[in-house]
Amino acid sequence: MIEVLERPAHRPDPTRQWSNGAGAGITSAVATRAPDVFAAMIDEVDYPMLLVTSDMQLLHANKAARRCLEDQQIFKLTDGELQLRRGADQTAVSRAVNAACTRAMRGYVQLSQGQGRGDAVAVVPQRGRDGVDAALLILSKAVVCEELPMSAYARNHGLTASEARVLAALSSGQSAPAIASSHGVAVSTVRTQLNSLRAKTGARNIGDLLLKLAVLPPLVNVLQSGRG
């Protein structure tokens, strides 16, 4: 477990005016006037994001985070309090949250192993207009690329159904032999499909192809959570 804390150079003024390039002023006070819009915006982010108080009371969770709360592999919610599954993780995250809320410190916590993937949590200090300090927890993504953007990427590049399945398997970390075994084909067939994938997407190699997937903008499936 590794924890790194860093104090930001400055804290942004929540009433600061921003220019959109056309001369019109846009203020973050819009978040106060239209909170539902901002909640919907972060629901479209495929990183789990949770807003908590200094004592780990949950204020808000986006759609990806709500899925994590449902499966309870990383954390759970008890009487409104966010709790990590492992005691050591709870201590590290709570300490980082307290530092964010009381000293405006940005934090990074690497969670202990055994959670199904190598999860890390970024802890970012937040201050509301009412002066209440909170911390934003941002977790690592479960997969390189969600299903919807990957499907759109496959269609845009003219991939066949079998090539799209190979692409999805690659993004989940499977090797060519593992893909061949799970798809019931020869390894040579999978390698041919990989060559076709590189040709159609313009990727130099498999690493380059996975990078293209990793940087795609998110498209979150509205059916993945009970809350639309």
C-alpha positions in Angstrom: 0.0 0.0 0.0 1.4 3.4 -1.0 0.0 6.8 0.0 1.2 10.0 -1.4 -0.1 13.4 -0.3 0.5 16.7 -2.1 -0.7 20.2 -1.4 -2.0 22.0 -4.5 -0.4 25.3 -5.4 -3.7 27.1 -5.0 -7.4 26.4 -4.4 -9.8 27.6 -7.1 -12.3 30.2 -6.2 -15.8 28.6 -6.7 -17.2 32.0 -7.8 -14.5 32.6 -10.4 -15.6 33.6 -13.9 -14.4 31.7 -16.9 -14.4 32.7 -20.5 -15.7 30.3 -23.1 -13.6 32.0 -25.9 -16.5 33.9 -27.3 -16.4 36.5 -24.5 -19.3 35.2 -22.5 -18.6 34.7 -18.8 -19.5 31.3 -17.3 -19.5 30.9 -13.5 -19.4 27.7 -11.5 -22.4 29.1 -9.7 -24.4 27.3 -12.4 -23.7 24.1 -10.3 -25.8 25.6 -7.6 -28.7 26.6 -9.9 -28.7 23.4 -11.8 -27.4 20.6 -9.6 -29.3 17.9 -11.6 -27.4 18.8 -14.7 -24.0 18.4 -13.0 -25.1 15.1 -11.4 -26.0 13.9 -14.9 -22.7 15.1 -16.3 -20.6 13.0 -13.8 -22.9 10.0 -14.4 -21.4 9.9 -17.9 -17.8 9.5 -16.5 -16.7 5.9 -16.3 -14.5 6.4 -13.3 -16.2 5.7 -10.0 -16.5 9.1 -8.2 -17.8 9.7 -4.7 -18.1 12.9 -2.7 -17.6 12.3 1.1 -17.3 14.5 4.2 -14.3 14.4 6.5 -15.9 11.6 8.5 -16.6 9.5 5.4 -20.3 10.3 5.1 -21.4 9.9 1.5 -22.7 13.0 -0.1 -23.0 11.8 -3.7 -21.9 9.0 -6.0 -22.0 8.8 -9.8 -23.4 5.9 -11.7 -20.1 4.0 -11.9 -19.6 4.4 -8.1 -23.1 3.2 -7.5 -22.3 0.0 -9.3 -19.3 -0.4 -7.0 -21.5 0.1 -4.0 -23.9 -2.5 -5.3 -21.3 -5.2 -5.8 -19.5 -4.3 -2.5 -16.1 -5.7 -3.7 -14.2 -2.5 -2.8 -16.5 -0.6 -0.3 -19.9 -0.6 1.2 -22.3 1.9 2.6 -23.4 1.5 6.2 -25.9 4.1 7.6 -24.6 6.6 5.1 -20.9 6.0 5.9 -18.6 4.8 3.2 -16.5 1.9 4.4 -13.7 0.1 2.7 -13.7 -3.7 2.7 -10.3 -4.0 4.2 -9.3 -2.3 7.5 -5.9 -1.1 6.2 -7.5 0.5 3.2 -10.1 2.2 5.5 -7.4 3.7 7.6 -5.4 5.0 4.6 -8.4 6.5 2.7 -9.8 8.0 5.9 -6.4 9.7 6.6 -6.2 11.0 3.0 -9.8 12.3 3.2 -9.1 14.1 6.5 -6.0 15.7 5.0 -8.0 16.8 2.0 -10.8 18.3 4.1 -8.7 20.0 6.8 -5.5 20.9 5.0 -6.5 21.0 1.3 -4.1 18.1 0.6 -4.4 16.0 -2.6 -3.9 12.3 -1.9 -3.3 9.0 -3.7 -3.9 5.6 -2.1 -3.1 2.3 -3.6 -5.5 -0.2 -2.2 -4.4 -3.6 -1.0 -4.5 -6.6 -3.3 -7.2 -9.2 -3.5 -10.0 -7.0 -4.8 -10.2 -8.3 -8.3 -8.0 -5.6 -9.8 -5.3 -3.2 -8.8 -7.5 -0.4 -7.6 -6.2 3.0 -6.7 -8.0 6.0 -5.2 -7.3 9.7 -5.9 -8.5 12.0 -3.1 -9.2 15.6 -4.2 -10.2 18.4 -1.7 -13.5 20.2 -2.5 -15.1 23.2 -0.9 -18.8 24.0 -1.3 -20.2 27.5 -1.4 -21.6 26.9 2.1 -18.0 26.5 3.4 -18.4 22.8 4.1 -15.3 20.9 3.1 -15.5 17.6 1.4 -13.3 15.2 -0.6 -13.8 13.7 -4.0 -12.7 10.1 -4.3 -11.9 8.9 -7.8 -11.3 5.2 -8.3 -9.4 3.5 -11.2 -11.6 2.1 -13.9 -12.6 -1.5 -13.9 -11.7 -2.0 -17.6 -9.7 -0.2 -20.3 -12.8 0.7 -22.2 -16.5 0.3 -21.5 -18.7 -1.7 -23.9 -20.5 1.1 -25.6 -17.5 3.2 -26.7 -15.8 0.0 -27.8 -18.8 -1.0 -29.9 -18.9 2.4 -31.5 -15.1 2.2 -32.1 -15.6 -1.2 -33.7 -18.4 0.1 -36.0 -16.5 3.2 -37.0 -13.5 1.1 -38.1 -15.5 -1.6 -39.9 -14.6 -4.5 -37.6 -16.3 -7.8 -38.0 -18.2 -9.4 -35.1 -15.3 -11.8 -34.4 -12.7 -9.0 -34.5 -14.9 -7.0 -32.1 -14.9 -9.9 -29.7 -11.2 -10.2 -29.9 -10.8 -6.5 -29.2 -13.0 -6.8 -26.2 -11.0 -9.8 -24.9 -7.8 -7.9 -25.4 -9.1 -4.9 -23.4 -9.8 -7.3 -20.5 -6.2 -8.4 -20.5 -6.5 -11.8 -22.3 -3.5 -13.1 -24.3 -3.9 -14.6 -27.8 -3.8 -18.2 -26.5 -6.4 -17.4 -23.9 -8.6 -15.7 -26.5 -8.3 -18.7 -28.9 -9.2 -21.1 -26.1 -12.3 -19.1 -25.0 -13.5 -18.6 -28.6 -12.8 -22.2 -29.6 -10.5 -21.3 -32.5 -6.8 -21.8 -33.3 -4.2 -19.3 -32.0 -3.3 -18.7 -35.7 -6.8 -17.5 -36.3 -6.6 -15.0 -33.4 -3.3 -13.8 -34.7 -4.8 -13.2 -38.1 -7.6 -11.3 -36.5 -5.1 -9.2 -34.5 -3.3 -8.3 -37.8 -6.6 -7.3 -39.3 -7.4 -5.2 -36.2 -4.1 -3.3 -36.5 -4.6 -2.7 -40.2 -8.2 -1.4 -39.8 -7.4 0.8 -36.8 -4.0 2.1 -37.9 -2.4 0.8 -34.7 1.3 0.1 -34.8 1.0 -2.8 -32.3 -1.3 -4.2 -29.7 -0.1 -1.7 -27.1 -0.9 1.1 -29.4 -4.4 -0.4 -30.0 -5.1 -0.6 -26.3 -4.0 3.0 -25.9 -6.5 4.1 -28.5 -9.2 2.3 -26.5 -8.1 3.7 -23.2 -8.4 7.3 -24.4 -11.8 7.0 -26.0 -14.4 9.3 -24.4 -16.9 7.4 -22.2 -20.4 6.3 -23.2 -22.0 4.9 -20.1 -24.9 2.4 -20.5 -28.0 3.8 -18.9 -29.2 0.3 -18.1 -26.1 -0.5 -15.9 -27.7 1.0 -12.8 -31.1 1.1 -11.3 -30.8 4.9 -11.2 -31.1 6.3 -14.8 
